[in-house]
Amino acid sequence: MKTNFVSALFSSILAKIKGALWKLCYQHMAKSYRREDWKFMNYGYAPLEGNPEMMPLSQADALERYCIQLYRHVASDVDLAGLEVLEIGSGRGGGADYIKRYLKPKTMMGVDFAKDAVAFCNRNYCVDGLAFKVGNAESLPFADSSFDAVVNVESSHCYPSVAAFLGQVKRVLREGGHFLFADMRSKEDLSVLREQLRQSGMTLIRETEITPNVLRALKLDNERRTAMIAQMVRKSKLKGFLKFAGVEDTKFNKMLKNGEMVYISCLLQKSNGGAMHP
Ligand SMILES: C[S@@+](CC[C@H](N)C(=O)[O-])C[C@H]1O[C@@H](n2cnc3c(N)ncnc32)[C@H](O)[C@@H]1O
């Protein structure tokens, strides 16, 4: 009994340390790298066959096409037009900006715990109905039932408590509202994530493994990612940044290829007082 308590306490302290390190890391990146054309920090998405370009984009938006396509994939289950939408972990704001301009929600709010990332977004996007705010995924600064949809892309792996995060998603969603989610986990942690989603009190409508789509996007985007990083960062930081960006022959890319890491997307709904998925 005592051993279980100690090991749970130890895991929770470790998770909190990991969360604090992620905060430092994202805060540092936002403060140090201010280039306006770097708007995304996800691995991207491409269909497995045929033309990898899923939809027409303006020339400026097409620069980070595959990162946008991950948002398009995640958001494709629900018509967001006219809705009030929240993104948690909005990073450099490209996803929220894409959703607002292309998918036409009434309002789009991005929230991130890195205050310099939020300042970057508030400086760089001037779109009616699009706003960014500092906030933590585990204690969102919004009233209950404020949003029709919540989007979360490649951010949840940083959170010390995914259960607390999912509790917040459910709290800020209106009845019938949707949770649009994508992220990766190690093969071992995927079952933990599935159980957390199952216990969230929201109904799981769809789960899709998109690892091959993410890998195709990373391959097609490899040259651009590598060139941008080489241009932007000092030599001493090059290796770390390439790994962070998932380029070919780095740790996470290899783990996705050999199945040690799995990328999924899901659609959940808050409904009928939050029925549990069977
Ligand atoms: C890999 S980036 C993805 C950003 C964005 N979703 C995208 O696709 O470009 C992860 C983001 O999650 C944010 N984040 C991590 N932990 C967070 C937390 N506990 N609360 C709010 N944001 C968090 C980070 O600051 C970072 O901007």
Ligand as a Chemical Component Dictionary entry (heavy atoms), coordinates in Angstrom:
data_LIG
# 
_chem_comp.id                   LIG 
_chem_comp.type                 NON-POLYMER 
_chem_comp.pdbx_formal_charge   0 
_chem_comp.three_letter_code    LIG 
# 
loop_
_chem_comp_atom.comp_id 
_chem_comp_atom.atom_id 
_chem_comp_atom.alt_atom_id 
_chem_comp_atom.type_symbol 
_chem_comp_atom.charge 
_chem_comp_atom.model_Cartn_x 
_chem_comp_atom.model_Cartn_y 
_chem_comp_atom.model_Cartn_z 
_chem_comp_atom.pdbx_ordinal 
LIG C1  C1  C 0  4.273  20.827 -30.348 1  
LIG S1  S1  S 1  3.559  22.368 -29.921 2  
LIG C2  C2  C 0  2.097  22.348 -30.952 3  
LIG C3  C3  C 0  1.556  23.733 -31.171 4  
LIG C4  C4  C 0  0.363  23.791 -32.125 5  
LIG N1  N1  N 0  -0.733 23.021 -31.659 6  
LIG C5  C5  C 0  0.767  23.354 -33.506 7  
LIG O1  O1  O 0  0.291  22.314 -33.971 8  
LIG O2  O2  O -1 1.561  24.059 -34.132 9  
LIG C6  C6  C 0  2.860  22.113 -28.276 10 
LIG C7  C7  C 0  2.264  23.371 -27.653 11 
LIG O3  O3  O 0  1.582  23.012 -26.453 12 
LIG C8  C8  C 0  1.830  24.040 -25.483 13 
LIG N2  N2  N 0  1.630  23.460 -24.137 14 
LIG C9  C9  C 0  2.321  22.451 -23.560 15 
LIG N3  N3  N 0  1.867  22.211 -22.318 16 
LIG C10 C10 C 0  0.838  23.079 -22.104 17 
LIG C11 C11 C 0  -0.054 23.302 -21.019 18 
LIG N4  N4  N 0  0.018  22.584 -19.885 19 
LIG N5  N5  N 0  -0.995 24.254 -21.143 20 
LIG C12 C12 C 0  -1.086 24.996 -22.286 21 
LIG N6  N6  N 0  -0.265 24.839 -23.347 22 
LIG C13 C13 C 0  0.684  23.878 -23.264 23 
LIG C14 C14 C 0  3.269  24.443 -25.744 24 
LIG O4  O4  O 0  3.574  25.715 -25.206 25 
LIG C15 C15 C 0  3.300  24.413 -27.269 26 
LIG O5  O5  O 0  2.950  25.654 -27.803 27 
# 
loop_
_chem_comp_bond.comp_id 
_chem_comp_bond.atom_id_1 
_chem_comp_bond.atom_id_2 
_chem_comp_bond.value_order 
_chem_comp_bond.pdbx_ordinal 
LIG C1  S1  SING 1  
LIG S1  C2  SING 2  
LIG S1  C6  SING 3  
LIG C2  C3  SING 4  
LIG C3  C4  SING 5  
LIG C4  N1  SING 6  
LIG C4  C5  SING 7  
LIG C5  O1  DOUB 8  
LIG C5  O2  SING 9  
LIG C6  C7  SING 10 
LIG C7  O3  SING 11 
LIG C7  C15 SING 12 
LIG O3  C8  SING 13 
LIG C8  N2  SING 14 
LIG C8  C14 SING 15 
LIG N2  C9  SING 16 
LIG N2  C13 SING 17 
LIG C9  N3  DOUB 18 
LIG N3  C10 SING 19 
LIG C10 C11 SING 20 
LIG C10 C13 DOUB 21 
LIG C11 N4  SING 22 
LIG C11 N5  DOUB 23 
LIG N5  C12 SING 24 
LIG C12 N6  DOUB 25 
LIG N6  C13 SING 26 
LIG C14 O4  SING 27 
LIG C14 C15 SING 28 
LIG C15 O5  SING 29 
# 
